[in-house]
Amino acid sequence: MTVSIQEKLDRRYGRGRAGGSRRAWWIGGGIAIAAAIAIIAWFTWSATANQVDADTTGFETIDSHSVTVDFQVTSTQNKPIACALEAQDVEHGVVGWKIVEIPASADQTRLFVETIPTVAEATTGLVSSCWIP
């Protein structure tokens, strides 16, 4: 098989048909974009999968040494939860706190009422944070 002078020059100077390499770039780019979307989806899901949302719905000062806190917790089903509750005075200083451990349940949202012992009269009670231990 003889190679023409034009074909020799095309090979030497990189001219000629480049359709195969262009197609490879498109396929590689598509795979890279699909992988990036999959990674973003995974990080988004994993960040919200173990999230616990707690809202204080009310409080009542019982006496100068205790306050009750009404709160609701929304989280992943069938996982135990722990919550830190606080009682604060008029200057927002912490005068009492309590860690509450909540057993796993099939319900996603649950309501609770807990009493927090205090060292001084509290003017508010609240849920500081909740987490899955």
C-alpha positions in Angstrom: 0.0 0.0 0.0 1.4 3.3 -1.0 0.9 6.5 1.0 0.5 9.7 -1.0 2.6 12.7 -0.3 -0.5 14.6 0.9 -1.3 11.9 3.5 2.3 12.0 4.7 2.1 15.8 5.1 -1.2 15.6 6.9 0.1 13.1 9.4 3.3 15.1 10.0 1.5 18.4 10.6 -1.6 17.0 12.4 -4.1 17.7 9.7 -6.8 15.4 8.6 -9.7 13.7 10.2 -10.2 14.3 13.9 -13.8 13.1 14.4 -12.8 10.2 16.7 -10.9 12.4 19.1 -13.7 15.0 19.1 -16.2 12.3 20.0 -14.0 11.0 22.8 -13.9 14.5 24.3 -17.7 14.7 24.2 -18.1 11.3 25.8 -15.5 12.1 28.5 -17.1 15.5 29.2 -20.5 13.9 29.5 -19.2 11.3 32.0 -17.5 14.0 34.0 -20.7 16.1 34.2 -22.7 13.1 35.2 -20.2 12.2 38.0 -20.3 15.8 39.3 -24.1 15.8 39.4 -24.0 12.4 41.3 -21.5 13.8 43.8 -23.5 16.9 44.5 -26.7 14.8 44.9 -24.9 12.5 47.4 -23.6 15.4 49.5 -27.0 17.1 49.5 -28.8 13.9 50.6 -26.2 13.0 53.3 -26.4 16.4 54.8 -30.1 16.2 55.3 -30.5 12.5 56.0 -29.5 12.8 59.7 -30.9 16.3 60.3 -33.0 17.0 63.4 -35.3 20.0 63.6 -36.5 21.2 67.0 -38.9 24.0 67.7 -39.9 25.4 71.1 -43.7 25.7 71.2 -44.0 27.2 74.6 -42.7 27.4 78.2 -44.1 28.0 81.7 -42.3 29.1 84.8 -43.4 26.8 87.6 -41.6 28.4 90.5 -38.2 30.0 91.1 -36.5 26.6 90.7 -38.1 25.1 87.6 -39.5 25.8 84.2 -41.3 23.5 81.7 -40.6 23.6 78.0 -43.0 22.4 75.3 -41.2 21.5 72.1 -41.6 19.4 69.0 -38.8 17.4 67.2 -38.8 16.4 63.6 -36.2 13.9 62.4 -35.4 10.7 60.6 -37.7 7.9 61.6 -36.5 5.1 63.9 -33.4 6.9 65.2 -32.9 8.0 68.8 -32.5 11.7 69.5 -30.8 13.8 72.2 -31.8 17.5 72.9 -30.2 20.2 75.0 -32.8 22.3 76.8 -32.0 25.7 78.5 -33.7 27.9 81.0 -32.6 31.6 80.9 -33.1 34.6 83.2 -34.1 38.1 82.2 -30.6 38.9 81.1 -30.4 35.7 78.9 -28.0 34.0 81.2 -28.4 30.3 81.5 -29.9 29.4 84.9 -30.7 25.8 84.1 -30.1 23.1 81.5 -31.0 19.5 80.8 -30.1 16.9 78.2 -33.1 14.8 77.2 -32.6 11.5 75.4 -35.6 10.5 73.2 -35.9 6.9 72.1 -36.4 5.9 68.5 -39.9 6.1 67.1 -41.7 5.4 63.8 -43.2 8.9 64.0 -41.3 11.6 62.2 -42.6 14.6 64.3 -43.2 14.3 68.0 -44.2 16.6 70.8 -42.7 16.7 74.3 -43.0 18.6 77.6 -39.9 18.6 79.9 -39.2 20.3 83.3 -35.8 21.9 83.7 -34.4 22.5 87.2 -33.0 26.0 87.7 -30.7 27.8 90.1 -32.6 31.1 89.8 -36.0 32.2 88.5 -36.2 31.6 84.7 -38.0 34.0 82.4 -37.8 31.6 79.4 -37.2 28.0 78.4 -36.0 26.8 75.0 -34.5 24.0 73.0 -30.8 24.9 72.4 -30.1 22.0 70.0 -31.0 18.5 69.0 -28.9 15.8 67.4 -28.8 12.1 66.6 -26.3 10.5 69.0 
